[in-house]
Amino acid sequence: MGVTDRQTPTEPPTTPPTASPSTSSAATGGTSPGRPAPGAGTVSWLGPDRPVLRLATAAWLVVNMVNVTIWAAMCVTGLRWENPWWLWSFAPPGAALAALWWITDTVRRGRPDRGGHV
């Protein structure tokens, strides 16, 4: 650290700039400079981050983990094979979620700002 790197007592300390209310993410619609504006090419609730799909997928996974755990416990404690009834709550909603993820995938279908086809 050289002499020129030190601050004199009369200089204010260097701090990182804070976001003003006019430049906060709430004021700009929650977007950052690298992201497209909400609704740019996709439905906002299924937008680039797809928060609704993430929540639905997480709920689907939790429900199915509970179902498979109950089914496995029934097989082990009953000492006999039970029909895999949990497949009814696994396959149809899983197929619907997979289709929604596939339909809303902006990388697969190309984004207008990257020269892709919409």
N, C-alpha and C positions, 0 to 999 in steps of 0.2 A: 504494500500500500504506500503510494507515494504521497508527497506533501500536497499535491494538487487534488488528491482524492478526498481529503478531509474537508469537513464543513466548518466554517467559522461560526462562532456563537451568534452572530447577527443574522445568519441565513436560516430560514425556516427548514425544519427537517423534510427530507424528500419522502413523500408518501404516495402510494398509488392513487390515481384519480378514482373517485367514487362516482357511481352512476347517479346522474341527476334524474329527477322525476320525469323529465321529457325524454330521456334516453333509456329508461328502464325497459325491461322486457314486457312489462304490463302495458306500457304506453305504445310499444311497437307491435302489439298483438302476440307476444310470446315468441317471436322469431329471433333468431340470431343471424348475423350477416351471411353465414354459409347455407342457410336453409331457405327454401322457397316460402313465400307468404302462404298463410292458411288458405286452403281452397284452390291453390294453384295446381290444377290438373287432377286433384283427388278430392273426395268428400272429406271435410275437415275432421269429422269424428273417426274416420278411417284413414286420416291423413298420413303423412310421411312416417310418423312414429306409431300410428295405429293403436292408440291407447285403449279403445274399446275392444279391439281384437286381443290385445295382450291380457286385459282383464278377463275376457271370456275364456281364453285359453287357459289361464291360470285357474279359474274356477272349474273348468272341465277336468283339468289334471287332478285337482284336489278331490273332486267328487269321485273320479275313477280310482284314485289311489285308495280311498276309503272303501269303495265297493270291492276292489280286488283283495284288500286286507280282510274284509268280512268274509268273502267267499273262501279265501285260503284258510281262515280260522275254522270255518264250517267244515271244510274238507279234512283238516287235521283232527279236529275234535270229534267229528263223526266217524272217522276212519273209513270214509267212503268218498268216492268221486261225486261231486255235485256238478250239475250242468253249469257251464260258465254264463250264468244269467247276466253278469256284469257287461257282457258284450253289447247288450241292448242299450246301455247308457254310454258305451264307449264308441262303437262304430258309427251310428248315424250322426250324432253331434260332431264327432271327430272329422267325418267326411265333410260336413257343412263348414266347419272351421277351416279345414284345409282348403276348401274351395274359396272361402272368403280371403284367406291369406294369399292364394294364388291370383285371384282377381285384382286385389289391391296392391300387388307387388309392382311398384313403379320402376324397379330396376329391370325386371323381366320384360315389361312392355315398352320400356324406353321412356325417357323423360324429354319433354320438348326442349329444355334448356341444355341438353347434352346431345342433341342431334338425333334422338330416338323417334320412333313413330308412336303416335298416341292413339 
